[in-house]
Amino acid sequence: MKLNLSSKRTRQNKRYNYTPRYYKGKEEGNLYDFGTKIEKSMDTYNTVDFGNHWRDARNSSRTRANRGLNRTIIYVIAILVFLFLWLIDFDLSIFSKPS
């Protein structure tokens, strides 16, 4: 059994989208760009590759505006706490100073 004790994460494999020779499913891109054909085919993906289209749409529509706690959630939690305290017959008089 091999243990990976380093704190680095393993590198994710790059995805290679195979396109047949005469299929015009990929955009050509920049013809004068330096690089190999394999690198160009990894950067672009087929027009019928719905997985990548779905991933791009999800990434573009992702928003972080609703990160904070919602008031409704706080109200529900408060009601459930008070209901729990009422069910166990909790006495709130322990918080007041004895006279």
C-alpha positions in Angstrom: 0.0 0.0 0.0 1.5 3.3 -1.1 0.9 6.3 1.2 1.1 9.9 -0.1 2.4 11.8 2.9 3.2 15.0 1.0 0.9 18.0 1.4 0.7 18.5 -2.4 -2.3 17.4 -4.3 -1.8 15.1 -7.2 -2.0 16.7 -10.7 -5.3 16.2 -12.5 -4.9 14.5 -15.9 -5.7 16.7 -18.9 -8.6 15.6 -21.0 -8.0 14.9 -24.6 -10.9 15.2 -27.0 -10.5 13.0 -30.0 -11.8 14.4 -33.2 -11.7 12.4 -36.4 -9.6 13.8 -39.2 -12.3 15.1 -41.5 -14.9 16.1 -38.8 -15.4 19.9 -38.6 -16.6 19.9 -35.0 -13.9 22.1 -33.5 -13.1 25.7 -34.3 -9.8 26.3 -35.9 -8.7 29.0 -33.6 -5.6 31.0 -34.4 -3.7 29.4 -37.3 -0.5 31.3 -36.5 -0.3 30.2 -32.9 2.8 28.3 -31.9 2.2 24.9 -30.3 1.5 21.4 -31.2 -1.7 19.9 -32.6 -2.2 18.0 -29.4 -2.1 21.2 -27.3 -4.5 22.9 -29.6 -7.0 20.0 -29.5 -6.8 20.0 -25.7 -7.6 23.7 -25.5 -10.7 23.5 -27.7 -13.5 21.0 -27.6 -16.1 19.6 -29.9 -19.3 21.5 -30.6 -21.2 18.3 -29.7 -19.4 17.9 -26.3 -22.3 18.8 -24.1 -20.3 18.1 -20.9 -17.9 21.0 -21.5 -20.7 23.3 -22.6 -22.6 22.5 -19.4 -19.4 23.1 -17.3 -18.8 26.4 -19.0 -22.5 27.5 -18.4 -22.3 26.5 -14.7 -19.1 28.4 -14.2 -20.4 31.5 -15.9 -23.7 31.5 -13.9 -22.0 30.8 -10.6 -22.5 33.6 -8.1 -21.2 34.2 -4.6 -23.9 36.8 -3.7 -25.8 34.4 -1.4 -23.0 33.3 0.8 -24.2 34.8 4.1 -26.7 33.3 6.5 -30.2 33.9 5.4 -32.6 35.5 7.9 -35.1 32.8 7.3 -32.6 30.1 8.4 -31.8 32.1 11.5 -35.5 32.4 12.4 -36.1 28.7 11.9 -33.1 27.8 14.0 -34.2 30.2 16.8 -37.8 28.7 16.8 -36.5 25.2 16.9 -34.2 26.0 19.8 -37.0 27.6 21.8 -39.3 24.7 21.0 -36.6 22.3 22.2 -36.1 24.3 25.4 -39.9 24.3 26.0 -40.1 20.5 25.4 -37.4 19.8 28.0 -39.1 22.3 30.4 -36.0 24.6 30.6 -36.3 27.2 33.4 -35.1 30.6 32.3 -35.0 32.0 35.8 -31.4 30.7 36.2 -30.3 33.7 34.2 -31.9 36.3 36.4 -30.2 37.5 39.6 -31.8 36.2 42.8 -33.3 39.0 44.9 
